[in-house]
Amino acid sequence: MSVEIAEEATAMIKPARRMPLVDIATLKDPELDVIIEKARRLSTPKPAWYQTLASNPPVAKAFAHYWDTAFRGGRVEHEIKELMRICVAQVLGCSFCSTQRSTQATAEGLSEEAIEACALPDFNHPDPRTRAAVNLARELALDNASRDPSRFDAIYAELHAVFDDEEIMELAGICVLFVGGSHLARSLGIDRT
């Protein structure tokens, strides 16, 4: 069987949900109510993410706090972080993550053309900050550091040319959440929601 056929077969198999969607109303937790409402309004991540994490409410709340700080907040332009998120989701094959769109990023002008192209190996965004950040996201998603750590010399040189150290850590900090979140969403079968 060719690699392409095996990949297509794997992509067609959707796992059953492995954790329940918690009915937030039954928890009677105003903080989780606010988190779910924000997820409905801003779209990333979708409410089903928090309803799954709510099997452990403190974890759901901590995730939401980190997400708001690193993804919605921070110094780096939100549109850049949204392209990184979608790139990681596309590279890792996470349909739950890749089909979401940040309402904030689309309101700021993020185009579907950029979204469709961001995970391609030859993606060459005209903005050097966006290009450097998406290159970092792709390399981290592909786990190239474990295969060839020297590949990151050029990645970090490109980042240092357009970001300061605080911004680079903001990008790296949210990108590891994108990578881990995509793996977790697929393993839990959240895309079955």
C-alpha positions as CSV (number, residue, x, y, z in Angstrom):
1,M,0.0,0.0,0.0
2,S,1.4,3.4,-0.9
3,V,2.0,6.1,1.7
4,E,-0.7,8.3,0.1
5,I,-3.3,5.6,0.3
6,A,-2.4,4.8,3.9
7,E,-2.6,8.5,4.9
8,E,-6.0,8.8,3.2
9,A,-7.3,5.7,5.0
10,T,-6.1,7.0,8.3
11,A,-7.7,10.4,7.7
12,M,-11.0,8.7,7.0
13,I,-11.1,6.9,10.3
14,K,-12.5,9.1,13.0
15,P,-12.2,7.8,16.5
16,A,-15.2,7.8,18.9
17,R,-15.2,10.4,21.6
18,R,-13.0,9.1,24.4
19,M,-14.1,11.7,27.0
20,P,-17.6,13.1,27.6
21,L,-18.8,16.6,26.8
22,V,-19.6,18.0,30.2
23,D,-22.8,19.9,30.5
24,I,-21.4,23.1,32.0
25,A,-24.8,24.1,33.5
26,T,-24.6,21.1,35.8
27,L,-21.4,22.3,37.3
28,K,-22.9,25.6,38.4
29,D,-19.6,27.3,38.0
30,P,-19.9,31.0,36.8
31,E,-16.2,31.1,35.7
32,L,-16.7,28.1,33.3
33,D,-20.0,29.8,32.1
34,V,-17.9,32.8,31.1
35,I,-15.3,30.7,29.4
36,I,-17.9,28.8,27.3
37,E,-19.6,32.0,26.3
38,K,-16.2,33.5,25.2
39,A,-15.5,30.3,23.2
40,R,-18.9,30.6,21.5
41,R,-18.2,34.3,20.7
42,L,-14.6,34.1,19.6
43,S,-14.6,30.6,18.1
44,T,-11.1,29.5,19.0
45,P,-11.2,27.1,20.6
46,K,-14.7,25.9,20.2
47,P,-16.9,25.3,23.3
48,A,-16.5,21.5,22.9
49,W,-12.8,21.9,23.9
50,Y,-13.7,23.4,27.2
51,Q,-16.7,21.1,27.7
52,T,-14.2,18.2,27.4
53,L,-11.6,19.8,29.7
54,A,-14.3,20.5,32.2
55,S,-14.1,16.9,33.4
56,N,-11.4,18.6,35.5
57,P,-12.7,22.2,36.0
58,P,-9.4,23.6,37.4
59,V,-7.6,22.3,34.3
60,A,-10.2,23.9,32.0
61,K,-9.9,27.2,33.8
62,A,-6.1,27.2,33.7
63,F,-6.1,26.3,30.0
64,A,-8.5,29.2,29.3
65,H,-6.3,31.6,31.3
66,Y,-3.1,30.6,29.4
67,W,-4.9,30.7,26.1
68,D,-6.2,34.2,26.7
69,T,-2.7,35.4,27.8
70,A,-0.7,33.8,25.1
71,F,-3.1,33.6,22.1
72,R,-5.6,36.4,22.5
73,G,-3.2,38.7,24.4
74,G,0.5,39.4,24.2
75,R,2.6,41.6,22.0
76,V,2.6,39.6,18.8
77,E,-0.1,40.4,16.3
78,H,-3.1,38.0,16.8
79,E,-3.3,37.3,13.0
80,I,0.2,35.9,13.1
81,K,-0.6,33.5,16.0
82,E,-3.8,32.5,14.2
83,L,-1.9,31.5,11.1
84,M,0.5,29.6,13.3
85,R,-2.4,27.7,14.9
86,I,-4.0,26.8,11.6
87,C,-0.6,25.7,10.1
88,V,0.0,23.4,13.1
89,A,-3.5,21.9,12.8
90,Q,-3.2,21.4,9.1
91,V,0.3,19.8,9.4
92,L,-0.9,17.5,12.2
93,G,-4.2,16.7,10.5
94,C,-6.5,18.0,13.3
95,S,-9.8,18.8,11.7
96,F,-11.3,20.0,15.0
97,C,-8.6,22.7,15.1
98,S,-8.0,23.5,11.4
99,T,-11.7,24.3,10.7
100,Q,-12.0,26.9,13.4
101,R,-11.4,30.6,12.7
102,S,-10.6,33.2,15.2
103,T,-13.2,35.9,14.9
104,Q,-10.6,38.4,16.0
105,A,-8.2,37.4,13.3
106,T,-10.8,37.4,10.5
107,A,-12.0,40.8,11.7
108,E,-8.4,42.0,11.4
109,G,-8.3,40.9,7.8
110,L,-6.9,37.3,7.8
111,S,-7.6,35.9,4.4
112,E,-8.7,32.4,3.5
113,E,-6.0,32.4,0.8
114,A,-3.3,32.8,3.5
115,I,-5.1,30.2,5.7
116,E,-5.2,27.6,2.9
117,A,-1.5,28.1,2.0
118,C,0.1,28.5,5.5
119,A,1.0,24.9,6.0
120,L,2.5,24.4,2.6
121,P,6.3,23.9,2.7
122,D,6.8,26.8,0.2
123,F,4.5,29.2,2.0
124,N,6.3,32.6,1.7
125,H,4.2,35.2,3.3
126,P,5.2,38.8,2.3
127,D,5.4,39.9,5.9
128,P,8.7,38.8,7.4
129,R,7.3,38.5,11.0
130,T,4.4,36.2,9.7
131,R,6.8,34.2,7.6
132,A,9.3,33.6,10.5
133,A,6.5,32.7,13.0
134,V,4.8,30.2,10.6
135,N,8.2,28.6,9.8
136,L,8.7,28.1,13.6
137,A,5.2,26.6,13.9
138,R,5.8,24.2,10.9
139,E,9.1,23.0,12.3
140,L,7.8,22.4,15.7
141,A,4.7,20.6,14.4
142,L,6.9,18.3,12.2
143,D,9.2,17.7,15.3
144,N,12.3,18.5,13.2
145,A,14.2,19.4,16.4
146,S,14.4,15.7,17.3
147,R,15.6,14.7,13.8
148,D,17.9,17.6,13.0
149,P,18.4,20.2,15.8
150,S,20.6,22.3,13.5
151,R,17.5,23.2,11.4
152,F,16.5,25.5,14.2
153,D,19.6,27.7,13.8
154,A,18.1,29.3,10.7
155,I,14.6,29.4,12.2
156,Y,15.8,31.3,15.3
157,A,18.0,33.6,13.2
158,E,15.0,34.5,11.1
159,L,12.9,35.0,14.3
160,H,15.6,37.2,16.0
161,A,15.7,39.4,12.9
162,V,12.1,40.5,13.3
163,F,11.1,39.7,17.0
164,D,12.6,40.5,20.3
165,D,13.2,37.8,22.9
166,E,9.9,38.4,24.7
167,E,8.0,38.0,21.5
168,I,9.9,34.8,20.5
169,M,9.0,33.2,23.8
170,E,5.4,34.3,23.3
171,L,5.4,32.6,19.9
172,A,7.1,29.4,21.2
173,G,4.9,29.3,24.3
174,I,1.7,29.3,22.3
175,C,3.0,27.1,19.6
176,V,3.7,24.2,22.0
177,L,0.1,24.6,23.1
178,F,-1.1,24.4,19.4
179,V,1.0,21.2,18.9
180,G,-0.1,19.5,22.1
181,G,-3.7,20.6,21.7
182,S,-3.9,19.2,18.2
183,H,-2.6,15.9,19.3
184,L,-4.9,15.8,22.3
185,A,-8.0,16.8,20.3
186,R,-7.3,14.0,17.8
187,S,-6.6,11.4,20.6
188,L,-9.8,12.3,22.4
189,G,-11.9,12.3,19.2
190,I,-13.2,15.8,19.9
191,D,-13.7,16.4,16.2
192,R,-16.6,14.0,16.4
193,T,-18.5,16.8,18.1
